[in-house]
Amino acid sequence: MTTIVTRFAPSPTGHLHIGGARTAIFNWLLARASGGSFFLRIEDTDQARSTEENTRGILDSMAWLGLAHDGEIVYQSRRFDLYNQYIDRLLASGHAYYCSCTPDEVEAMREEARARGAKPKYSGRCREKGLVPGPGKPDMVVRLKAPLSGSTVVHDLVKGDVAFDNAELDDMVLRRTDGSPTYNMAVVVDDATMGVTHIIRGDDHLNNTPRQILIYQALGLPLPVFGHVPMILGPDKKKLSKRHGATSVMEYEREGFLPEAMLNGLVRLGWSHGDQEIFSRDELVRAFSTDNLGSSAAVFDRDKLLWLNAHYIKETPDAELAARLGDFLGRLGHPGQDAQYLARIVPLLKPRAQTMVEMAEKAVFFVVPDGELAHDRKAVEKFFTAEAKGHLAALWELFKTVAPFDQPSLEAAVQGYLDATGVKFKLLAQPIRVAITGTTASPGLFETMEVLGRERVLARLERALAL
C-alpha cells in the first residue's frame, strides 16, 4: 500500500485566509489519518509580491492551528536550478521547444482566434522550427509540445472524472525569457520530487490540473491523486471576501477565537461525518476521509463559529484558559497577571464570553489597580444615593470581619444585615456591584467578591464612598 504524502503550498503574496487554511487542514488530516506525511511548501517565485512578513504570517497561522508539518519547509525560490534541469529534460526528449514569439505576437494570435470564434490561444508557430538559443538571437521562452487532439481527464476525488479537450489547451510556457519557471512547471517538479501522492486544493485550481497532468506525462512521472474542493461562500452566497468580515486566519486569533474552534469550524465547511458538529483534534484524525468531502460550496457562518468558540471556551480547563486570558489582558494593557488569580476568575467568565477578547474585557475590573477602576458615570449617578452610601459604609465595616471571606459567608453576612435593617437586597446589590466592579453587569456578586478578596473589596468600597 502506498504511503500517503500530502502538502500545503501557499504563496506569500498575501495573508493566509480561511479558504487556504481549510485546504491546509484537509491535507494535514488526510496525512495524519493515514499515518502518512504532510509537507509545507512556500511558493515564493513571485519575488516582487512575496514578502518575509507574509511568510511569517503563514507559518504563525499554521502553528496556531496546530498543523505541524514533516521535514524541512521547501521554498520554490531556492529551486530554480532543479526546475531548469527538468525543463532541459523535456527539451532533450522533444516534449518541449524554444519559441521566439513576442508577447504582442501571441496576443495577436489570440485575437485572431477570437475573431474566428475559436479558443484564444498560442498558434504553435514555433512548434516545428527547431529553434536553439545562442549569441545574437532573441530571448526565447520554452513551451510544452502538448498533444493536439484527444482529451486529458482529471480523476477527481470530489468532482469525479472531469475531461478537458486537448485542442483547447495551448502549448504553455514552461520557462520565461529570464530563465524563471512558470507556476505549473514548478508545481509539478516540486510535487514529484517531494513524493506527493494526494493533492487537495480549491477548485479555482481545477483549470491548472490538466496542464500539470500533461507535464507529468511528458516527464514520464506517476500522477498524484487530485481532489478539488468548492470555494467557501459568504452568507450572501458570494465568494468569501473582506466585506464578510475578517478573512485572514490571524485576524481571528486577534479577535479571540480559539484554534480548536477554528479548526473544528473550518473542517466542517465542506466535510461531514454523520450529524456530528463538534470534534476534538483526535476525533477528526480518526474520522477524516476524502469520501466525505462535499461537492457543493459551503457557506461560512460567523455566528456558528462564535457558538463553537463559546463551547470550546467552556470546555477548556481553567488553568489553560487562564494562560490565554493573561495573554489577552496583556494586549489590553494589563500584562503580568498572577496565573493562580486568573484561574479563579475564569470560572466566573466562562459562561459569559464568546471570545477571549470578550472575556479579557470582562476581566479588566478584576485586575486593574483599585485606584484606577473606572466607574460608569450614569451608574454612579443612579445608584450612589445618600441612602445607598450609608449602607455601603456599614457594609464596609461588616466586610472587615467576615471570615472566611468567601461566597457563603459574604451572602450570610449581607442577609443578616438585610434582616436587621429591613432593607431589600435590590437596594444594595447594584451599589455594591458598581462600587467594586465599576459597572452594573458582572458575574454573581458574592462569587465576584470572593475572587477579588477582602483587601480589594474594602479598598474599592472606600473609594466609592469618596465618590
C-alpha positions as CSV (number, residue, x, y, z in Angstrom):
1,M,0.0,0.0,0.0
2,T,1.3,3.4,-0.9
3,T,2.1,5.8,1.9
4,I,0.0,8.9,1.5
5,V,2.0,12.1,1.2
6,T,0.2,15.5,1.1
7,R,1.3,19.1,1.0
8,F,0.1,22.6,1.5
9,A,1.7,25.2,-0.8
10,P,0.7,28.8,0.0
11,S,2.0,31.8,-1.8
12,P,3.4,34.6,0.5
13,T,1.9,37.3,-1.7
14,G,-0.7,37.9,1.0
15,H,-2.1,36.7,4.3
16,L,-3.3,33.1,4.8
17,H,-7.0,33.4,4.5
18,I,-9.5,30.8,5.8
19,G,-10.0,29.2,2.4
20,G,-6.3,28.4,2.3
21,A,-6.4,27.3,6.0
22,R,-9.2,24.9,5.2
23,T,-7.1,23.4,2.4
24,A,-4.2,23.0,4.8
25,I,-6.4,21.3,7.3
26,F,-7.8,18.8,4.8
27,N,-4.3,17.9,3.6
28,W,-3.0,17.6,7.1
29,L,-5.9,15.4,8.2
30,L,-5.5,13.1,5.2
31,A,-1.8,12.6,6.0
32,R,-2.4,12.1,9.8
33,A,-5.4,9.9,9.3
34,S,-3.4,7.5,7.1
35,G,-0.1,7.6,9.0
36,G,1.5,9.5,6.1
37,S,3.5,12.7,5.7
38,F,2.4,16.3,5.4
39,F,4.8,18.8,3.8
40,L,4.8,22.6,3.7
41,R,6.0,24.4,0.6
42,I,6.2,28.2,0.2
43,E,5.6,29.2,-3.4
44,D,7.6,32.4,-3.4
45,T,8.6,32.6,-7.1
46,D,6.8,36.0,-7.4
47,Q,9.7,37.9,-6.0
48,A,8.0,41.3,-6.4
49,R,5.0,40.4,-4.3
50,S,6.3,37.8,-1.9
51,T,7.3,39.2,1.5
52,E,9.0,37.9,4.6
53,E,6.1,39.3,6.7
54,N,3.5,37.2,4.7
55,T,5.7,34.1,5.0
56,R,5.9,34.7,8.8
57,G,2.1,35.2,8.9
58,I,1.6,31.8,7.1
59,L,3.9,30.0,9.5
60,D,2.3,31.7,12.5
61,S,-1.2,30.7,11.3
62,M,-0.1,27.0,10.7
63,A,1.4,26.9,14.2
64,W,-1.6,28.5,15.8
65,L,-3.9,25.9,14.2
66,G,-1.6,23.1,15.3
67,L,-0.8,21.9,11.7
68,A,2.7,20.7,12.2
69,H,4.5,19.7,9.0
70,D,7.0,17.0,8.4
71,G,10.6,17.6,7.2
72,E,12.0,21.0,6.1
73,I,10.0,23.7,4.6
74,V,10.5,23.8,0.8
75,Y,11.0,27.3,-0.8
76,Q,10.4,27.5,-4.5
77,S,12.7,30.5,-4.8
78,R,15.7,28.2,-3.9
79,R,15.0,25.5,-6.5
80,F,15.3,27.3,-9.9
81,D,18.3,25.1,-10.9
82,L,16.1,22.0,-10.2
83,Y,13.2,23.2,-12.3
84,N,15.5,24.1,-15.2
85,Q,17.0,20.6,-15.1
86,Y,13.6,19.1,-15.7
87,I,12.8,21.7,-18.5
88,D,16.1,20.7,-20.2
89,R,15.0,17.1,-20.0
90,L,11.8,18.0,-21.8
91,L,13.7,19.8,-24.5
92,A,16.1,16.9,-24.9
93,S,13.2,14.4,-25.3
94,G,11.3,16.5,-27.8
95,H,8.5,17.3,-25.4
96,A,9.3,21.0,-25.3
97,Y,10.6,23.6,-27.7
98,Y,12.0,27.1,-27.9
99,C,9.7,29.9,-29.0
100,S,10.8,33.4,-30.2
101,C,7.3,34.9,-30.5
102,T,6.9,38.2,-28.6
103,P,4.0,38.8,-26.2
104,D,2.4,41.2,-28.8
105,E,2.6,38.5,-31.4
106,V,1.0,35.9,-29.1
107,E,-1.8,38.4,-28.2
108,A,-2.4,38.9,-31.9
109,M,-2.8,35.1,-32.4
110,R,-5.3,35.1,-29.6
111,E,-7.3,38.0,-31.1
112,E,-7.3,36.2,-34.5
113,A,-8.7,33.0,-32.9
114,R,-11.4,35.0,-31.0
115,A,-12.4,36.6,-34.3
116,R,-12.9,33.1,-35.7
117,G,-14.9,32.0,-32.7
118,A,-12.1,29.7,-31.6
119,K,-10.4,29.3,-28.3
120,P,-7.9,32.2,-27.8
121,K,-4.5,30.5,-27.6
122,Y,-1.0,30.4,-29.0
123,S,-1.0,29.1,-32.5
124,G,2.1,26.8,-32.3
125,R,4.0,28.9,-34.8
126,C,7.5,27.9,-33.4
127,R,6.5,24.3,-32.6
128,E,8.4,22.7,-35.5
129,K,11.0,25.3,-36.2
130,G,13.7,23.6,-34.1
131,L,15.0,27.0,-32.7
132,V,18.0,27.0,-30.4
133,P,19.2,29.9,-28.3
134,G,22.6,31.5,-28.9
135,P,24.5,34.7,-29.1
136,G,22.8,37.4,-31.1
137,K,19.5,35.6,-31.0
138,P,16.4,37.0,-29.3
139,D,15.5,35.8,-25.8
140,M,13.2,32.8,-26.1
141,V,10.7,31.1,-23.9
142,V,10.4,27.3,-23.6
143,R,6.9,25.8,-24.4
144,L,5.5,22.4,-23.8
145,K,4.7,20.4,-27.0
146,A,1.2,19.5,-25.9
147,P,-1.0,16.9,-27.7
148,L,-3.2,18.5,-30.4
149,S,-6.1,16.1,-30.1
150,G,-7.8,13.8,-27.6
151,S,-8.6,14.8,-24.1
152,T,-7.0,14.9,-20.7
153,V,-9.1,13.5,-17.9
154,V,-8.8,14.5,-14.2
155,H,-9.9,11.7,-12.0
156,D,-11.1,13.9,-9.1
157,L,-11.7,12.7,-5.6
158,V,-14.5,15.3,-5.1
159,K,-15.9,16.0,-8.6
160,G,-15.5,12.6,-10.3
161,D,-14.0,12.5,-13.8
162,V,-13.6,15.9,-15.5
163,A,-12.4,15.8,-19.2
164,F,-10.6,18.7,-20.9
165,D,-10.3,18.9,-24.7
166,N,-6.6,18.9,-25.6
167,A,-7.3,21.1,-28.6
168,E,-8.2,23.9,-26.2
169,L,-5.0,23.6,-24.1
170,D,-2.3,25.6,-25.8
171,D,1.5,24.9,-25.8
172,M,2.0,26.6,-22.4
173,V,5.2,28.4,-21.4
174,L,7.4,26.4,-19.1
175,R,10.3,28.8,-18.8
176,R,10.2,32.5,-19.3
177,T,12.8,34.6,-21.1
178,D,14.6,35.5,-17.8
179,G,15.1,31.7,-17.1
180,S,12.5,31.5,-14.4
181,P,10.0,28.6,-14.4
182,T,6.2,29.2,-14.7
183,Y,3.9,28.2,-11.9
184,N,2.6,24.9,-13.4
185,M,6.2,23.7,-14.2
186,A,7.5,24.4,-10.8
187,V,4.5,22.8,-9.1
188,V,4.9,19.5,-11.0
189,V,8.6,19.3,-10.3
190,D,8.0,20.1,-6.6
191,D,5.2,17.6,-6.1
192,A,7.1,14.9,-8.0
193,T,10.4,15.3,-6.1
194,M,8.7,15.7,-2.8
195,G,6.9,12.4,-3.4
196,V,3.4,13.9,-3.1
197,T,0.7,11.3,-3.7
198,H,-2.5,13.3,-2.9
199,I,-3.3,16.9,-3.6
200,I,-6.4,18.5,-2.1
201,R,-6.9,22.1,-3.2
202,G,-9.6,24.7,-4.1
203,D,-11.5,24.2,-7.3
204,D,-10.1,27.5,-8.6
205,H,-7.0,25.3,-9.4
206,L,-9.0,22.8,-11.5
207,N,-8.1,24.5,-14.8
208,N,-4.4,24.2,-14.0
209,T,-4.7,20.4,-13.3
210,P,-4.9,19.1,-17.0
211,R,-1.9,21.3,-17.8
212,Q,0.0,19.8,-14.9
213,I,-1.0,16.3,-15.9
214,L,0.4,16.9,-19.4
215,I,3.8,17.9,-17.8
216,Y,3.7,14.8,-15.6
217,Q,3.1,12.6,-18.7
218,A,5.8,14.4,-20.8
219,L,8.3,13.7,-18.0
220,G,7.1,10.1,-17.5
221,L,6.2,10.7,-13.9
222,P,3.4,9.0,-11.9
223,L,0.3,11.2,-11.4
224,P,-0.8,12.1,-7.9
225,V,-4.5,11.8,-6.9
226,F,-6.3,15.2,-7.2
227,G,-9.3,16.5,-5.2
228,H,-10.7,19.9,-5.8
229,V,-13.0,21.3,-3.1
230,P,-15.5,24.1,-3.8
231,M,-14.8,27.6,-2.7
232,I,-16.2,28.9,0.6
233,L,-19.0,31.4,0.2
234,G,-20.2,34.3,2.5
235,P,-23.7,34.4,3.9
236,D,-24.8,36.2,0.7
237,K,-23.7,33.1,-1.4
238,K,-20.8,35.1,-3.0
239,K,-17.2,34.2,-2.8
240,L,-15.9,34.9,0.8
241,S,-14.0,38.2,0.9
242,K,-13.1,41.1,3.3
243,R,-16.6,42.5,3.1
244,H,-17.8,39.5,5.0
245,G,-15.6,40.4,8.0
246,A,-12.2,39.0,9.0
247,T,-10.8,36.6,6.5
248,S,-7.1,36.2,7.4
249,V,-6.5,33.4,10.0
250,M,-4.5,35.6,12.4
251,E,-7.3,38.2,12.4
252,Y,-9.5,35.5,14.0
253,E,-6.7,34.8,16.5
254,R,-6.6,38.6,17.4
255,E,-10.4,38.6,17.8
256,G,-10.1,36.0,20.4
257,F,-11.1,32.8,18.7
258,L,-9.6,29.6,20.0
259,P,-7.6,27.4,17.5
260,E,-9.7,24.4,18.4
261,A,-12.9,26.2,17.4
262,M,-11.3,27.5,14.2
263,L,-10.0,24.0,13.2
264,N,-13.5,22.4,14.0
265,G,-15.3,25.2,12.2
266,L,-13.2,25.2,9.0
267,V,-13.2,21.4,8.6
268,R,-17.0,21.4,8.7
269,L,-17.0,23.7,5.7
270,G,-17.2,21.0,3.0
271,W,-16.6,17.8,5.1
272,S,-19.1,15.9,7.3
273,H,-19.2,12.8,9.5
274,G,-22.8,11.9,10.0
275,D,-24.6,14.7,12.0
276,Q,-21.7,15.3,14.3
277,E,-20.8,19.0,14.7
278,I,-18.2,19.1,17.4
279,F,-14.9,17.2,17.0
280,S,-11.7,17.1,19.1
281,R,-8.5,17.0,17.1
282,D,-8.1,13.3,17.8
283,E,-11.6,12.6,16.6
284,L,-11.0,14.5,13.4
285,V,-7.9,12.5,12.7
286,R,-9.8,9.2,13.3
287,A,-12.9,10.2,11.3
288,F,-11.4,12.1,8.3
289,S,-11.8,10.5,4.9
290,T,-11.9,12.1,1.4
291,D,-15.1,10.1,0.8
292,N,-17.0,12.7,2.9
293,L,-15.7,15.8,1.1
294,G,-18.7,17.7,-0.3
295,S,-19.1,18.7,-3.9
296,S,-21.2,21.8,-3.3
297,A,-19.9,25.1,-1.9
298,A,-20.0,25.6,1.8
299,V,-21.3,28.8,3.4
300,F,-19.3,30.4,6.2
301,D,-21.4,31.3,9.2
302,R,-19.7,33.6,11.7
303,D,-22.5,33.1,14.3
304,K,-21.9,29.4,14.1
305,L,-18.2,29.9,14.6
306,L,-18.9,32.1,17.7
307,W,-21.2,29.4,19.0
308,L,-18.4,26.8,18.6
309,N,-15.9,29.2,20.2
310,A,-18.1,29.7,23.2
311,H,-18.4,25.9,23.5
312,Y,-14.6,25.5,23.5
313,I,-14.1,28.3,26.0
314,K,-16.5,26.4,28.4
315,E,-14.7,23.1,27.8
316,T,-11.1,24.4,28.2
317,P,-9.5,23.6,31.6
318,D,-9.4,26.7,33.9
319,A,-5.6,26.8,34.1
320,E,-5.1,26.6,30.4
321,L,-7.8,29.2,29.8
322,A,-6.2,31.4,32.4
323,A,-2.9,31.4,30.5
324,R,-4.8,32.5,27.3
325,L,-6.7,35.1,29.4
326,G,-3.4,36.5,30.7
327,D,-2.1,36.9,27.1
328,F,-5.3,38.8,26.0
329,L,-5.2,41.0,29.2
330,G,-1.6,41.9,28.2
331,R,-2.9,43.0,24.8
332,L,-5.4,45.3,26.6
333,G,-2.6,46.9,28.6
334,H,-2.7,44.7,31.7
335,P,0.3,42.3,31.4
336,G,2.0,40.2,34.1
337,Q,-1.1,39.0,35.9
338,D,-0.8,36.2,38.5
339,A,-1.8,32.9,36.9
340,Q,-3.5,31.5,40.0
341,Y,-5.6,34.6,40.4
342,L,-6.7,34.4,36.7
343,A,-7.6,30.7,37.2
344,R,-10.0,31.8,39.9
345,I,-11.5,34.5,37.6
346,V,-12.0,32.2,34.6
347,P,-14.9,30.0,36.0
348,L,-17.0,33.2,36.6
349,L,-16.5,34.4,33.0
350,K,-16.6,31.1,31.0
351,P,-20.4,31.1,30.7
352,R,-20.5,34.8,29.7
353,A,-17.9,35.1,26.9
354,Q,-17.9,34.0,23.2
355,T,-14.3,35.1,22.5
356,M,-11.1,35.6,24.5
357,V,-11.3,39.4,23.8
358,E,-14.7,39.5,25.3
359,M,-13.5,37.5,28.3
360,A,-10.5,39.8,28.7
361,E,-12.7,42.9,28.6
362,K,-15.0,41.4,31.2
363,A,-11.9,40.5,33.4
364,V,-10.3,44.0,33.4
365,F,-12.1,45.1,36.6
366,F,-10.6,42.1,38.4
367,V,-7.0,43.1,37.6
368,V,-7.0,46.9,37.3
369,P,-5.4,48.6,40.3
370,D,-8.1,49.7,42.8
371,G,-7.2,53.4,42.4
372,E,-7.6,53.1,38.6
373,L,-11.0,51.3,38.5
374,A,-13.2,53.3,36.1
375,H,-16.8,53.8,37.2
376,D,-19.7,54.1,34.8
377,R,-20.9,57.7,35.3
378,K,-24.6,57.0,34.8
379,A,-24.5,54.1,37.2
380,V,-22.8,56.2,39.8
381,E,-25.5,58.9,39.5
382,K,-28.3,56.4,39.6
383,F,-27.2,54.1,42.4
384,F,-24.8,56.1,44.7
385,T,-27.7,57.8,46.5
386,A,-27.3,59.3,50.0
387,E,-29.2,56.2,51.4
388,A,-27.0,53.8,49.4
389,K,-23.8,55.4,50.7
390,G,-24.9,55.0,54.3
391,H,-25.4,51.3,53.7
392,L,-22.1,50.9,51.8
393,A,-20.3,52.5,54.8
394,A,-22.0,50.0,57.1
395,L,-21.2,47.1,54.8
396,W,-17.5,48.2,54.6
397,E,-17.4,47.8,58.4
398,L,-19.1,44.4,58.2
399,F,-16.9,43.0,55.4
400,K,-13.8,43.8,57.5
401,T,-14.8,41.0,59.9
402,V,-16.4,38.4,57.6
403,A,-14.4,35.1,57.9
404,P,-13.7,33.2,55.8
405,F,-14.1,35.8,53.0
406,D,-16.0,33.5,50.7
407,Q,-19.3,33.4,48.9
408,P,-21.4,31.6,51.6
409,S,-20.0,33.7,54.4
410,L,-20.5,37.0,52.5
411,E,-24.0,36.0,51.5
412,A,-24.9,35.1,55.1
413,A,-23.4,38.4,56.4
414,V,-25.4,40.5,53.9
415,Q,-28.6,38.5,54.6
416,G,-28.0,39.2,58.4
417,Y,-27.7,42.9,57.6
418,L,-30.8,42.9,55.5
419,D,-32.8,41.1,58.3
420,A,-31.5,43.6,60.9
421,T,-32.3,46.7,58.8
422,G,-35.3,45.6,56.9
423,V,-33.7,46.8,53.6
424,K,-34.4,44.9,50.3
425,F,-31.4,43.3,48.6
426,K,-32.1,45.0,45.3
427,L,-31.4,48.4,47.1
428,L,-27.9,47.2,47.9
429,A,-26.9,44.9,45.1
430,Q,-26.3,47.4,42.3
431,P,-24.5,50.0,44.6
432,I,-22.1,47.2,45.8
433,R,-21.6,46.0,42.2
434,V,-20.9,49.4,40.8
435,A,-18.5,50.1,43.7
436,I,-16.4,47.0,43.3
437,T,-16.6,46.4,39.5
438,G,-17.3,49.9,38.1
439,T,-20.3,48.7,36.1
440,T,-23.8,47.3,36.5
441,A,-23.1,43.9,34.8
442,S,-20.8,41.3,36.3
443,P,-20.8,37.7,37.4
444,G,-22.6,36.7,40.6
445,L,-22.0,39.4,43.2
446,F,-20.7,37.2,46.1
447,E,-18.6,35.0,43.8
448,T,-17.0,38.1,42.4
449,M,-16.3,39.5,45.9
450,E,-14.7,36.2,46.9
451,V,-12.4,36.2,43.9
452,L,-11.5,39.9,44.4
453,G,-10.6,39.2,48.0
454,R,-11.1,41.3,51.2
455,E,-8.4,43.8,50.5
456,R,-9.6,44.8,47.0
457,V,-13.3,44.9,48.1
458,L,-12.6,47.2,51.1
459,A,-10.3,49.5,49.0
460,R,-12.9,49.8,46.3
461,L,-15.8,50.4,48.7
462,E,-13.7,53.1,50.4
463,R,-13.0,54.8,47.0
464,A,-16.7,54.5,46.0
465,L,-17.7,56.2,49.2
466,A,-15.4,59.1,48.3
467,L,-17.3,59.5,45.0
